[in-house]
Amino acid sequence: MHKLKSLIIVLSLMNCLNSYAQEKKLITFEEAVAIGLKNNVDVLKSSNELVALETNKTSTIMSFLPSVSADLSATRQEGQQFQLVEDGFEISNVQADRLSGGIGANLSIFEGFRKVNNYRIAELNKVAQEKALGRSKQELVFNIAQQYLQILLDEELLKIAEKNVQNQQDQLSRIRGFVEGGLRPQADLFSQQASVKQLELALIEAENTLLLDKASFASLLLLPPFTEFEIEKMDDVTNGIANMPQLQSLYEEALSQRLDLQQLQLQTESAQKNIAASRAAVYPSLSAFYNYSSQYSSLNDLSFRNQLTNLYPTNVVGLNLNIPIFSNFNNKANVSRAKVTYENNQLDVQNLKRTIFEDVQNAYLNYQAAEKRLEVSQVAATSAEEAYNIQSQRYDEGLANLSELAVANQNFVSAQSNAQQARFTYLFQQIIVDYQVGILNVDSL
């Protein structure tokens, strides 16, 4: 009975572990971008702001139409009332019910082109927000790519660490055989045991680094807590320096493609229109209006319909001209503030252009260095591997000591790590160039 219970517990644990493993999903880069665009708070806020600006644009369009309003009032009056009679007047208690209502329309004819400029401002602000949303998406894709590649690098470094531990454990077994056979001193065995433990510690650090970076990646995508996932490998991008445009061409393309620059230029144009809109307050304004009203009173003997349609209806049509004379310098102050905003935006545009040049230049130079570093590191890794194999053979033959073998192994592992880091740095530098130029694809790389 006890064995049966133990078997059930073991099977249950295995089932839980299998279910846990099955829940781990594979995420491609395209899926990661799609998840990020769907969940990212900054992108969602930017999208909401775009909806608000679209509504504001619609409001400015509708402002060209007449404004129409209606009113309705119902009252009851109770109390004494004086009434004239032939021989004087008399006082009587009266209860009167009254109903009145009307409808009015107002149409602005001229307001110093304020509404026209407000519409243009709303349109420019909306387009500027579209550019801001696009740049937010590019920035998110950039961050996703950075962490995605970092996880891939962590996985490669973890494989190197695991392989190194396994190789050194195998080496430990060989050294133990040499020591037992009297071919090597006991110190070599202890030194190798210490080296293996140090490598196991390095392996633990590599595993922890991978887990931490995956946690940061999950946080960036706003994945549900405890989501288990793996990421798909990416193909190496091999544009090469020969295919990379020159710095001048990249900078010119960045000036035409960078969405944050386009956003600021649109905001500057909007600020210029705001100057004209502010000046509208100093011009006379002309509007046309129409009002229709009627009422009903229970004191009148005429019918409800006759009172509303024949006795009391009034129609009023007119023009209203408003000429500003003195506004306590408020209009001048508004125009002055609008000019300052416009001039500051112009300065921001020039400053951003200089920043873009620095960004593109740094990305271009780092890309060149990354490609050269990749070539050198690959050669170094091959040479270090050959050197380690030679030293390992010499050690087995008794021609080299353990220190020489340890140095060769350390150089080999370091060269492997440097080669992988150079590889992923090169991949990321290509993404940085696209991001700084403003041509980073928000759907895939």
C-alpha positions in Angstrom: 0.0 0.0 0.0 2.8 2.3 0.9 4.6 1.6 -2.4 1.4 2.3 -4.3 1.0 5.7 -2.6 4.6 6.5 -3.4 4.1 5.5 -7.1 1.0 7.8 -7.3 3.0 10.7 -5.8 5.8 10.2 -8.3 3.5 10.0 -11.3 1.7 13.1 -10.1 4.9 15.0 -9.8 6.0 13.9 -13.3 2.6 15.0 -14.7 3.0 18.4 -13.1 6.5 18.7 -14.5 5.4 17.7 -18.0 2.5 20.2 -17.8 4.9 22.9 -16.6 7.3 22.1 -19.5 4.5 22.1 -22.1 3.4 25.6 -21.0 6.7 27.0 -22.0 6.1 28.8 -25.3 8.5 29.8 -28.1 8.5 33.5 -28.9 9.8 34.7 -32.2 11.1 38.3 -32.6 8.0 39.2 -34.6 5.7 37.9 -31.9 7.7 39.8 -29.3 7.2 43.0 -31.2 3.5 42.3 -31.6 3.1 41.6 -27.9 5.1 44.7 -27.0 3.1 47.0 -29.3 -0.1 45.6 -27.8 0.9 45.9 -24.2 3.4 48.8 -23.9 2.0 51.6 -21.7 3.8 54.4 -23.5 2.5 53.2 -26.9 -1.0 52.9 -25.6 -0.9 56.4 -24.1 0.4 57.8 -27.3 -2.4 56.1 -29.2 -5.0 57.5 -26.8 -3.5 61.0 -27.2 -3.9 60.6 -31.0 -7.6 59.7 -30.5 -8.0 62.9 -28.5 -6.3 65.0 -31.1 -8.5 63.5 -33.8 -11.5 64.5 -31.8 -10.1 68.0 -31.4 -9.6 68.3 -35.1 -13.2 67.3 -35.7 -14.3 69.9 -33.2 -12.4 72.6 -35.2 -14.1 71.5 -38.4 -17.6 71.7 -36.8 -16.9 75.1 -35.5 -17.4 76.5 -39.0 -21.1 75.5 -38.8 -23.7 77.6 -37.0 -24.3 77.0 -33.4 -27.9 76.2 -32.6 -29.6 76.1 -29.2 -33.2 75.8 -27.8 -34.7 76.8 -24.5 -38.0 75.9 -22.8 -39.5 77.3 -19.6 -42.7 76.4 -17.7 -43.9 78.5 -14.7 -46.9 78.7 -12.4 -47.7 82.0 -10.6 -50.1 82.3 -7.7 -50.9 85.5 -5.8 -52.8 88.8 -5.8 -53.0 90.8 -9.0 -54.3 94.4 -9.7 -56.8 94.7 -12.5 -58.2 97.9 -13.9 -62.0 98.2 -14.0 -64.4 101.0 -15.1 -64.7 102.7 -11.7 -61.1 102.0 -10.5 -59.3 98.7 -9.9 -59.8 95.6 -8.0 -57.5 93.0 -6.4 -58.1 89.3 -7.1 -56.3 86.1 -6.4 -54.8 84.7 -9.6 -53.2 81.4 -10.6 -51.4 81.7 -14.0 -49.6 79.0 -15.9 -47.0 80.1 -18.4 -45.0 78.3 -21.0 -42.3 79.9 -23.1 -39.6 78.6 -25.5 -37.4 79.5 -28.4 -34.7 78.5 -30.7 -31.6 80.4 -31.8 -28.8 80.1 -34.2 -25.5 82.0 -34.4 -23.0 82.0 -37.3 -19.6 83.5 -37.2 -18.8 85.4 -40.4 -15.4 86.8 -39.6 -13.1 86.3 -36.6 -9.8 87.3 -37.9 -9.3 83.8 -39.5 -9.1 82.4 -36.0 -11.1 79.3 -36.8 -9.1 78.6 -40.0 -5.9 78.8 -38.0 -7.3 76.7 -35.2 -8.2 74.0 -37.8 -4.7 74.1 -39.2 -3.2 73.9 -35.7 -5.4 70.9 -34.9 -4.4 69.1 -38.1 -0.7 69.7 -37.5 -0.9 68.6 -33.9 -2.6 65.4 -35.0 0.0 64.6 -37.7 2.7 65.4 -35.2 1.2 62.9 -32.7 1.2 60.3 -35.5 4.9 60.8 -35.9 5.4 60.6 -32.1 3.5 57.4 -32.0 5.6 56.0 -34.8 8.8 57.0 -33.0 7.5 55.4 -29.8 7.0 52.1 -31.6 10.5 52.3 -33.1 11.9 52.9 -29.7 10.0 50.0 -28.3 11.2 47.7 -31.1 14.8 48.9 -30.5 14.5 48.0 -26.8 12.9 44.7 -27.6 15.7 43.9 -30.1 18.4 44.9 -27.6 17.0 42.6 -24.9 16.2 39.8 -27.4 19.8 39.7 -28.6 21.1 39.9 -25.0 19.1 36.7 -24.2 20.5 35.0 -27.2 24.0 36.1 -26.2 23.4 34.8 -22.6 22.3 31.5 -24.0 25.5 31.2 -26.1 27.7 32.2 -23.1 25.9 29.6 -21.0 26.6 26.9 -23.6 30.3 27.9 -23.6 30.3 27.7 -19.8 28.6 24.4 -19.7 31.0 23.0 -22.3 33.9 24.3 -20.4 32.8 22.7 -17.2 32.3 19.4 -19.0 35.7 19.6 -20.7 37.5 20.4 -17.4 35.7 17.6 -15.6 36.9 15.3 -18.3 40.4 16.8 -17.9 40.0 16.2 -14.1 39.4 12.5 -14.7 42.5 12.2 -16.9 44.6 14.0 -14.4 43.3 11.7 -11.6 44.5 8.8 -13.8 47.9 10.4 -14.3 48.3 11.0 -10.6 47.2 7.5 -9.7 49.7 6.2 -12.2 52.5 8.4 -10.8 52.8 10.4 -13.9 51.7 13.7 -12.4 52.1 15.3 -9.0 49.2 15.3 -6.5 49.1 19.2 -6.7 47.8 18.9 -10.3 44.8 17.0 -9.1 44.0 19.6 -6.4 44.6 22.5 -8.8 42.2 21.0 -11.4 39.6 20.3 -8.7 39.7 23.9 -7.7 39.5 25.1 -11.3 36.4 22.9 -11.9 34.7 24.4 -8.9 35.5 27.9 -10.1 34.1 27.1 -13.5 30.9 25.7 -11.8 30.5 29.0 -10.0 30.9 30.8 -13.4 28.3 28.5 -14.8 25.9 29.4 -12.0 26.5 33.1 -12.7 25.8 32.6 -16.4 22.5 30.8 -15.6 21.5 33.6 -13.2 22.3 36.3 -15.8 20.2 34.5 -18.4 17.2 34.3 -15.9 17.5 37.9 -15.0 17.6 39.1 -18.6 14.6 36.9 -19.4 12.8 38.5 -16.5 13.6 42.0 -17.8 12.4 40.9 -21.3 9.1 39.6 -19.8 8.7 42.9 -17.9 9.3 44.9 -21.1 6.6 42.9 -22.9 4.3 43.0 -19.8 3.9 39.2 -19.9 1.8 37.7 -17.2 3.8 36.7 -14.1 5.4 33.2 -14.1 5.2 33.0 -17.9 7.7 30.4 -19.1 9.1 31.1 -22.6 12.0 30.5 -24.9 13.0 32.8 -27.7 13.7 31.8 -31.3 17.2 32.1 -32.8 17.7 35.0 -35.2 19.5 34.8 -38.5 22.7 36.9 -38.7 22.3 40.1 -40.7 25.3 40.5 -42.9 25.0 43.9 -44.7 28.8 44.5 -44.3 30.6 47.8 -44.5 30.7 47.6 -48.3 26.9 47.7 -48.4 26.5 50.3 -45.7 25.9 53.8 -47.1 28.4 56.5 -46.3 28.0 58.8 -43.2 26.8 61.7 -45.3 24.1 59.7 -47.0 23.0 58.2 -43.7 22.7 61.7 -42.2 20.7 63.1 -45.1 18.4 60.1 -44.9 18.0 60.6 -41.2 17.0 64.2 -41.7 14.2 63.0 -44.0 13.2 59.8 -42.0 13.6 60.6 -38.3 10.0 60.7 -37.0 11.0 62.7 -33.9 12.4 65.4 -36.1 9.3 65.4 -38.3 7.2 65.7 -35.1 9.1 68.7 -33.9 9.0 70.4 -37.3 5.2 69.9 -37.3 4.9 71.3 -33.8 7.0 74.3 -34.9 4.6 74.9 -37.9 1.7 74.6 -35.4 3.3 77.2 -33.2 3.6 79.5 -36.1 -0.1 79.1 -36.9 -0.8 79.8 -33.2 0.7 83.3 -33.6 -1.8 84.1 -36.3 -4.6 82.6 -34.2 -3.6 84.8 -31.3 -3.5 87.9 -33.5 -7.2 87.3 -34.5 -8.3 88.7 -31.1 -7.2 92.2 -32.2 -9.4 92.2 -35.2 -13.2 93.0 -35.3 -15.5 90.0 -35.3 -18.7 89.8 -37.2 -21.5 87.2 -36.6 -25.1 86.7 -37.7 -27.8 85.5 -35.4 -31.4 84.4 -35.6 -33.9 83.9 -32.7 -37.4 82.6 -32.7 -39.6 82.5 -29.5 -43.2 82.2 -28.4 -45.2 81.7 -25.3 -48.5 80.6 -23.7 -50.4 82.0 -20.7 -53.4 80.6 -19.0 -54.7 84.2 -18.3 -55.3 84.6 -22.0 -58.6 83.2 -23.4 -57.1 82.3 -26.7 -56.2 78.6 -27.3 -52.8 77.2 -26.7 -52.2 76.9 -30.4 -53.3 80.4 -31.3 -51.1 81.9 -28.6 -48.0 80.0 -29.7 -48.5 80.4 -33.5 -50.4 83.7 -33.8 -50.2 85.9 -30.7 -46.8 85.7 -29.2 -44.3 84.4 -31.8 -41.3 86.7 -32.5 -38.5 86.4 -35.1 -35.2 88.3 -34.6 -32.5 88.4 -37.3 -29.4 90.5 -37.0 -25.7 91.0 -37.2 -23.3 91.5 -34.3 -20.1 93.5 -34.8 -17.6 93.4 -32.0 -14.6 95.8 -32.1 -11.9 95.3 -29.5 -10.6 98.6 -28.2 -8.7 97.8 -25.0 -8.0 94.4 -23.5 -5.5 95.3 -20.8 -2.7 94.1 -23.1 -3.9 90.5 -22.9 -4.0 90.1 -26.7 -0.4 91.5 -27.0 0.8 89.2 -24.2 -0.8 86.2 -25.9 0.9 87.0 -29.3 4.2 87.5 -27.5 4.0 84.1 -25.8 3.1 82.4 -29.1 6.1 84.0 -30.7 8.4 82.8 -27.9 7.1 79.3 -28.3 7.6 79.3 -32.0 11.2 80.7 -31.7 12.0 78.1 -29.0 10.7 75.3 -31.3 12.9 76.5 -34.1 15.9 76.3 -31.7 14.8 72.8 -30.7 14.7 71.7 -34.4 18.3 73.0 -35.0 19.5 71.3 -31.8 17.8 68.0 -32.7 19.5 68.1 -36.1 22.9 68.4 -34.4 21.9 65.5 -32.0 20.8 63.4 -35.0 24.2 63.9 -36.6 26.0 62.8 -33.4 23.7 59.8 -33.1 24.2 58.7 -36.7 27.9 59.3 -36.6 28.4 57.3 -33.4 26.2 54.5 -34.7 28.2 54.4 -38.0 31.6 54.4 -36.3 30.5 51.8 -33.8 29.2 49.7 -36.6 32.5 49.8 -38.4 34.4 48.9 -35.3 31.9 46.1 -34.5 32.5 44.5 -37.9 36.3 44.7 -37.6 36.0 43.3 -34.0 33.9 40.4 -35.3 36.5 39.5 -37.9 39.4 39.7 -35.4 37.5 37.8 -32.7 36.6 34.9 -35.1 40.3 34.5 -36.0 41.3 34.7 -32.4 38.8 32.1 -31.4 40.1 29.7 -34.0 43.7 30.3 -33.0 42.9 29.9 -29.3 41.2 26.6 -30.0 44.2 25.3 -31.9 46.5 26.5 -29.1 44.5 24.7 -26.5 44.4 21.5 -28.4 48.2 21.6 -28.8 48.7 22.3 -25.1 46.3 19.6 -24.1 48.2 17.1 -26.2 51.6 18.3 -24.8 50.2 18.0 -21.3 49.1 14.4 -21.9 52.5 13.7 -23.3 54.2 15.2 -20.3 55.7 18.1 -22.2 53.7 20.9 -20.6 52.6 21.6 -17.1 49.1 22.2 -15.7 49.6 26.0 -15.6 50.3 26.2 -19.3 47.3 24.1 -20.0 45.1 26.2 -17.7 46.3 29.4 -19.4 45.5 27.9 -22.9 42.1 26.8 -21.7 41.4 30.3 -20.2 42.4 32.0 -23.5 40.3 29.6 -25.5 37.1 30.2 -23.4 37.8 33.9 -23.3 38.2 33.9 -27.1 34.9 32.0 -27.6 33.1 34.4 -25.3 34.6 37.4 -27.1 33.6 36.0 -30.5 30.0 35.5 -29.4 29.9 39.0 -27.9 31.4 40.5 -31.0 28.8 38.6 -33.1 25.8 39.9 -31.2 27.3 43.4 -30.8 27.6 43.5 -34.6 24.0 42.4 -35.0 22.8 45.1 -32.6 25.0 47.8 -34.1 23.1 47.2 -37.4 19.9 47.7 -35.5 21.3 50.9 -33.9 22.1 52.3 -37.3 18.6 51.7 -38.6 17.1 53.2 -35.4 19.3 56.4 -35.4 18.6 56.9 -39.2 14.9 56.4 -38.5 14.2 53.4 -40.8 13.8 50.7 -38.1 11.0 48.4 -39.2 8.4 48.1 -36.4 7.2 44.7 -37.7 10.5 42.7 -38.1 14.2 43.0 -38.5 
